[in-house]
Amino acid sequence: MTANNASGGGEMDKRQDTKTIELCCLLAVPVSLLLTVVFAGMVLG
């Protein structure tokens, strides 16, 4: 019983991690673009 519960929890954690990673990737793209634009604006002044 314990092993089954542990493996089930692991699967749930993996799914949650995947969702988190996908969300981070979706957020990272516009954030990186925004930082690049801001940094370029500071350098070019």
HTML snippet that shows the backbone in 3Dmol.js (N, CA, C, O; Angstrom):
<script src="https://3Dmol.org/build/3Dmol-min.js"></script>
<div id="view" style="width:600px;height:400px;position:relative"></div>
<script>
const pdb = `
ATOM      1  N   MET A   1       0.841  -1.207   0.000  1.00  0.00           N
ATOM      2  CA  MET A   1       0.000   0.000   0.000  1.00  0.00           C
ATOM      3  C   MET A   1       0.878   1.260   0.000  1.00  0.00           C
ATOM      4  O   MET A   1       0.643   2.196  -0.764  1.00  0.00           O
ATOM      5  N   THR A   2       1.874   1.260   0.857  1.00  0.00           N
ATOM      6  CA  THR A   2       2.710   2.458   0.961  1.00  0.00           C
ATOM      7  C   THR A   2       3.453   2.725  -0.345  1.00  0.00           C
ATOM      8  O   THR A   2       3.548   3.869  -0.788  1.00  0.00           O
ATOM      9  N   ALA A   3       3.982   1.659  -0.961  1.00  0.00           N
ATOM     10  CA  ALA A   3       4.731   1.824  -2.207  1.00  0.00           C
ATOM     11  C   ALA A   3       3.832   2.403  -3.294  1.00  0.00           C
ATOM     12  O   ALA A   3       4.238   3.294  -4.040  1.00  0.00           O
ATOM     13  N   ASN A   4       2.591   1.880  -3.376  1.00  0.00           N
ATOM     14  CA  ASN A   4       1.662   2.392  -4.387  1.00  0.00           C
ATOM     15  C   ASN A   4       1.370   3.876  -4.151  1.00  0.00           C
ATOM     16  O   ASN A   4       1.341   4.671  -5.090  1.00  0.00           O
ATOM     17  N   ASN A   5       1.156   4.231  -2.888  1.00  0.00           N
ATOM     18  CA  ASN A   5       0.870   5.631  -2.586  1.00  0.00           C
ATOM     19  C   ASN A   5       2.072   6.511  -2.936  1.00  0.00           C
ATOM     20  O   ASN A   5       1.906   7.613  -3.458  1.00  0.00           O
ATOM     21  N   ALA A   6       3.265   6.030  -2.653  1.00  0.00           N
ATOM     22  CA  ALA A   6       4.472   6.805  -2.928  1.00  0.00           C
ATOM     23  C   ALA A   6       4.640   7.010  -4.430  1.00  0.00           C
ATOM     24  O   ALA A   6       4.943   8.115  -4.879  1.00  0.00           O
ATOM     25  N   SER A   7       4.442   5.932  -5.214  1.00  0.00           N
ATOM     26  CA  SER A   7       4.606   6.046  -6.664  1.00  0.00           C
ATOM     27  C   SER A   7       3.536   6.971  -7.231  1.00  0.00           C
ATOM     28  O   SER A   7       3.808   7.763  -8.133  1.00  0.00           O
ATOM     29  N   GLY A   8       2.312   6.870  -6.699  1.00  0.00           N
ATOM     30  CA  GLY A   8       1.230   7.739  -7.162  1.00  0.00           C
ATOM     31  C   GLY A   8       1.572   9.196  -6.886  1.00  0.00           C
ATOM     32  O   GLY A   8       1.352  10.068  -7.727  1.00  0.00           O
ATOM     33  N   GLY A   9       2.117   9.452  -5.687  1.00  0.00           N
ATOM     34  CA  GLY A   9       2.505  10.817  -5.350  1.00  0.00           C
ATOM     35  C   GLY A   9       3.602  11.305  -6.276  1.00  0.00           C
ATOM     36  O   GLY A   9       3.610  12.469  -6.676  1.00  0.00           O
ATOM     37  N   GLY A  10       4.530  10.417  -6.620  1.00  0.00           N
ATOM     38  CA  GLY A  10       5.615  10.792  -7.525  1.00  0.00           C
ATOM     39  C   GLY A  10       5.087  11.201  -8.884  1.00  0.00           C
ATOM     40  O   GLY A  10       5.555  12.173  -9.476  1.00  0.00           O
ATOM     41  N   GLU A  11       4.100  10.448  -9.380  1.00  0.00           N
ATOM     42  CA  GLU A  11       3.523  10.785 -10.683  1.00  0.00           C
ATOM     43  C   GLU A  11       2.854  12.158 -10.625  1.00  0.00           C
ATOM     44  O   GLU A  11       2.992  12.970 -11.540  1.00  0.00           O
ATOM     45  N   MET A  12       2.141  12.397  -9.552  1.00  0.00           N
ATOM     46  CA  MET A  12       1.477  13.695  -9.401  1.00  0.00           C
ATOM     47  C   MET A  12       2.517  14.812  -9.350  1.00  0.00           C
ATOM     48  O   MET A  12       2.334  15.858  -9.973  1.00  0.00           O
ATOM     49  N   ASP A  13       3.603  14.597  -8.616  1.00  0.00           N
ATOM     50  CA  ASP A  13       4.648  15.607  -8.515  1.00  0.00           C
ATOM     51  C   ASP A  13       5.275  15.873  -9.879  1.00  0.00           C
ATOM     52  O   ASP A  13       5.554  17.021 -10.226  1.00  0.00           O
ATOM     53  N   LYS A  14       5.499  14.801 -10.657  1.00  0.00           N
ATOM     54  CA  LYS A  14       6.084  14.985 -11.983  1.00  0.00           C
ATOM     55  C   LYS A  14       5.171  15.837 -12.858  1.00  0.00           C
ATOM     56  O   LYS A  14       5.636  16.734 -13.563  1.00  0.00           O
ATOM     57  N   ARG A  15       3.878  15.557 -12.811  1.00  0.00           N
ATOM     58  CA  ARG A  15       2.933  16.354 -13.608  1.00  0.00           C
ATOM     59  C   ARG A  15       2.969  17.807 -13.163  1.00  0.00           C
ATOM     60  O   ARG A  15       2.972  18.719 -13.991  1.00  0.00           O
ATOM     61  N   GLN A  16       2.995  18.017 -11.853  1.00  0.00           N
ATOM     62  CA  GLN A  16       3.023  19.381 -11.326  1.00  0.00           C
ATOM     63  C   GLN A  16       4.312  20.074 -11.748  1.00  0.00           C
ATOM     64  O   GLN A  16       4.291  21.246 -12.126  1.00  0.00           O
ATOM     65  N   ASP A  17       5.435  19.361 -11.686  1.00  0.00           N
ATOM     66  CA  ASP A  17       6.713  19.935 -12.097  1.00  0.00           C
ATOM     67  C   ASP A  17       6.668  20.307 -13.569  1.00  0.00           C
ATOM     68  O   ASP A  17       7.163  21.365 -13.958  1.00  0.00           O
ATOM     69  N   THR A  18       6.071  19.436 -14.401  1.00  0.00           N
ATOM     70  CA  THR A  18       5.979  19.716 -15.836  1.00  0.00           C
ATOM     71  C   THR A  18       5.162  20.976 -16.072  1.00  0.00           C
ATOM     72  O   THR A  18       5.539  21.817 -16.888  1.00  0.00           O
ATOM     73  N   LYS A  19       4.050  21.110 -15.367  1.00  0.00           N
ATOM     74  CA  LYS A  19       3.229  22.314 -15.510  1.00  0.00           C
ATOM     75  C   LYS A  19       4.023  23.538 -15.084  1.00  0.00           C
ATOM     76  O   LYS A  19       3.965  24.577 -15.741  1.00  0.00           O
ATOM     77  N   THR A  20       4.765  23.422 -13.989  1.00  0.00           N
ATOM     78  CA  THR A  20       5.561  24.543 -13.499  1.00  0.00           C
ATOM     79  C   THR A  20       6.629  24.925 -14.509  1.00  0.00           C
ATOM     80  O   THR A  20       6.845  26.109 -14.770  1.00  0.00           O
ATOM     81  N   ILE A  21       7.305  23.918 -15.085  1.00  0.00           N
ATOM     82  CA  ILE A  21       8.352  24.177 -16.075  1.00  0.00           C
ATOM     83  C   ILE A  21       7.753  24.857 -17.304  1.00  0.00           C
ATOM     84  O   ILE A  21       8.320  25.814 -17.831  1.00  0.00           O
ATOM     85  N   GLU A  22       6.591  24.348 -17.760  1.00  0.00           N
ATOM     86  CA  GLU A  22       5.938  24.961 -18.920  1.00  0.00           C
ATOM     87  C   GLU A  22       5.579  26.410 -18.620  1.00  0.00           C
ATOM     88  O   GLU A  22       5.768  27.285 -19.465  1.00  0.00           O
ATOM     89  N   LEU A  23       5.061  26.666 -17.422  1.00  0.00           N
ATOM     90  CA  LEU A  23       4.685  28.023 -17.038  1.00  0.00           C
ATOM     91  C   LEU A  23       5.917  28.922 -16.985  1.00  0.00           C
ATOM     92  O   LEU A  23       5.875  30.066 -17.437  1.00  0.00           O
ATOM     93  N   CYS A  24       7.014  28.402 -16.431  1.00  0.00           N
ATOM     94  CA  CYS A  24       8.255  29.176 -16.365  1.00  0.00           C
ATOM     95  C   CYS A  24       8.747  29.519 -17.763  1.00  0.00           C
ATOM     96  O   CYS A  24       9.187  30.641 -18.013  1.00  0.00           O
ATOM     97  N   CYS A  25       8.671  28.545 -18.682  1.00  0.00           N
ATOM     98  CA  CYS A  25       9.111  28.782 -20.063  1.00  0.00           C
ATOM     99  C   CYS A  25       8.246  29.853 -20.709  1.00  0.00           C
ATOM    100  O   CYS A  25       8.757  30.750 -21.379  1.00  0.00           O
ATOM    101  N   LEU A  26       6.930  29.759 -20.507  1.00  0.00           N
ATOM    102  CA  LEU A  26       6.022  30.750 -21.098  1.00  0.00           C
ATOM    103  C   LEU A  26       6.312  32.141 -20.538  1.00  0.00           C
ATOM    104  O   LEU A  26       6.241  33.129 -21.269  1.00  0.00           O
ATOM    105  N   LEU A  27       6.636  32.225 -19.255  1.00  0.00           N
ATOM    106  CA  LEU A  27       6.933  33.515 -18.648  1.00  0.00           C
ATOM    107  C   LEU A  27       8.335  33.996 -19.019  1.00  0.00           C
ATOM    108  O   LEU A  27       8.563  35.198 -19.158  1.00  0.00           O
ATOM    109  N   ALA A  28       9.270  33.066 -19.178  1.00  0.00           N
ATOM    110  CA  ALA A  28      10.665  33.429 -19.420  1.00  0.00           C
ATOM    111  C   ALA A  28      10.848  34.103 -20.774  1.00  0.00           C
ATOM    112  O   ALA A  28      11.683  34.997 -20.913  1.00  0.00           O
ATOM    113  N   VAL A  29      10.069  33.682 -21.778  1.00  0.00           N
ATOM    114  CA  VAL A  29      10.237  34.250 -23.125  1.00  0.00           C
ATOM    115  C   VAL A  29       9.944  35.749 -23.142  1.00  0.00           C
ATOM    116  O   VAL A  29      10.820  36.521 -23.530  1.00  0.00           O
ATOM    117  N   PRO A  30       8.743  36.201 -22.736  1.00  0.00           N
ATOM    118  CA  PRO A  30       8.482  37.644 -22.747  1.00  0.00           C
ATOM    119  C   PRO A  30       9.367  38.411 -21.768  1.00  0.00           C
ATOM    120  O   PRO A  30       9.766  39.542 -22.044  1.00  0.00           O
ATOM    121  N   VAL A  31       9.674  37.795 -20.624  1.00  0.00           N
ATOM    122  CA  VAL A  31      10.525  38.464 -19.635  1.00  0.00           C
ATOM    123  C   VAL A  31      11.922  38.694 -20.204  1.00  0.00           C
ATOM    124  O   VAL A  31      12.485  39.779 -20.055  1.00  0.00           O
ATOM    125  N   SER A  32      12.486  37.668 -20.859  1.00  0.00           N
ATOM    126  CA  SER A  32      13.825  37.802 -21.437  1.00  0.00           C
ATOM    127  C   SER A  32      13.820  38.846 -22.549  1.00  0.00           C
ATOM    128  O   SER A  32      14.760  39.631 -22.673  1.00  0.00           O
ATOM    129  N   LEU A  33      12.758  38.854 -23.358  1.00  0.00           N
ATOM    130  CA  LEU A  33      12.658  39.858 -24.424  1.00  0.00           C
ATOM    131  C   LEU A  33      12.573  41.254 -23.814  1.00  0.00           C
ATOM    132  O   LEU A  33      13.229  42.184 -24.283  1.00  0.00           O
ATOM    133  N   LEU A  34      11.765  41.395 -22.769  1.00  0.00           N
ATOM    134  CA  LEU A  34      11.616  42.693 -22.115  1.00  0.00           C
ATOM    135  C   LEU A  34      12.944  43.151 -21.516  1.00  0.00           C
ATOM    136  O   LEU A  34      13.322  44.314 -21.663  1.00  0.00           O
ATOM    137  N   LEU A  35      13.653  42.245 -20.842  1.00  0.00           N
ATOM    138  CA  LEU A  35      14.947  42.598 -20.261  1.00  0.00           C
ATOM    139  C   LEU A  35      15.939  42.990 -21.349  1.00  0.00           C
ATOM    140  O   LEU A  35      16.722  43.922 -21.172  1.00  0.00           O
ATOM    141  N   THR A  36      15.907  42.279 -22.476  1.00  0.00           N
ATOM    142  CA  THR A  36      16.808  42.599 -23.583  1.00  0.00           C
ATOM    143  C   THR A  36      16.525  43.997 -24.109  1.00  0.00           C
ATOM    144  O   THR A  36      17.450  44.771 -24.355  1.00  0.00           O
ATOM    145  N   VAL A  37      15.252  44.321 -24.282  1.00  0.00           N
ATOM    146  CA  VAL A  37      14.871  45.654 -24.777  1.00  0.00           C
ATOM    147  C   VAL A  37      15.301  46.730 -23.784  1.00  0.00           C
ATOM    148  O   VAL A  37      15.857  47.755 -24.177  1.00  0.00           O
ATOM    149  N   VAL A  38      15.043  46.496 -22.497  1.00  0.00           N
ATOM    150  CA  VAL A  38      15.410  47.470 -21.463  1.00  0.00           C
ATOM    151  C   VAL A  38      16.925  47.649 -21.415  1.00  0.00           C
ATOM    152  O   VAL A  38      17.423  48.774 -21.353  1.00  0.00           O
ATOM    153  N   PHE A  39      17.660  46.525 -21.445  1.00  0.00           N
ATOM    154  CA  PHE A  39      19.120  46.592 -21.397  1.00  0.00           C
ATOM    155  C   PHE A  39      19.665  47.325 -22.619  1.00  0.00           C
ATOM    156  O   PHE A  39      20.569  48.152 -22.499  1.00  0.00           O
ATOM    157  N   ALA A  40      19.113  47.019 -23.799  1.00  0.00           N
ATOM    158  CA  ALA A  40      19.547  47.689 -25.029  1.00  0.00           C
ATOM    159  C   ALA A  40      19.249  49.186 -24.931  1.00  0.00           C
ATOM    160  O   ALA A  40      20.060  50.013 -25.349  1.00  0.00           O
ATOM    161  N   GLY A  41      18.095  49.528 -24.382  1.00  0.00           N
ATOM    162  CA  GLY A  41      17.741  50.938 -24.226  1.00  0.00           C
ATOM    163  C   GLY A  41      18.707  51.649 -23.292  1.00  0.00           C
ATOM    164  O   GLY A  41      19.072  52.797 -23.545  1.00  0.00           O
ATOM    165  N   MET A  42      19.128  50.991 -22.218  1.00  0.00           N
ATOM    166  CA  MET A  42      20.076  51.590 -21.286  1.00  0.00           C
ATOM    167  C   MET A  42      21.430  51.775 -21.950  1.00  0.00           C
ATOM    168  O   MET A  42      22.066  52.817 -21.787  1.00  0.00           O
ATOM    169  N   VAL A  43      21.876  50.766 -22.700  1.00  0.00           N
ATOM    170  CA  VAL A  43      23.192  50.831 -23.349  1.00  0.00           C
ATOM    171  C   VAL A  43      23.196  51.908 -24.434  1.00  0.00           C
ATOM    172  O   VAL A  43      24.133  52.700 -24.535  1.00  0.00           O
ATOM    173  N   LEU A  44      22.133  51.922 -25.245  1.00  0.00           N
ATOM    174  CA  LEU A  44      22.057  52.902 -26.332  1.00  0.00           C
ATOM    175  C   LEU A  44      21.682  54.285 -25.795  1.00  0.00           C
ATOM    176  O   LEU A  44      21.909  55.302 -26.448  1.00  0.00           O
ATOM    177  N   GLY A  45      21.105  54.299 -24.597  1.00  0.00           N
ATOM    178  CA  GLY A  45      20.837  55.529 -23.901  1.00  0.00           C
ATOM    179  C   GLY A  45      19.812  56.433 -24.550  1.00  0.00           C
ATOM    180  O   GLY A  45      19.517  57.508 -24.027  1.00  0.00           O
TER     181      GLY A  45
END
`;
const viewer = $3Dmol.createViewer("view");
viewer.addModel(pdb, "pdb");
viewer.setStyle({}, {cartoon: {color: "spectrum"}});
viewer.zoomTo();
viewer.render();
</script>
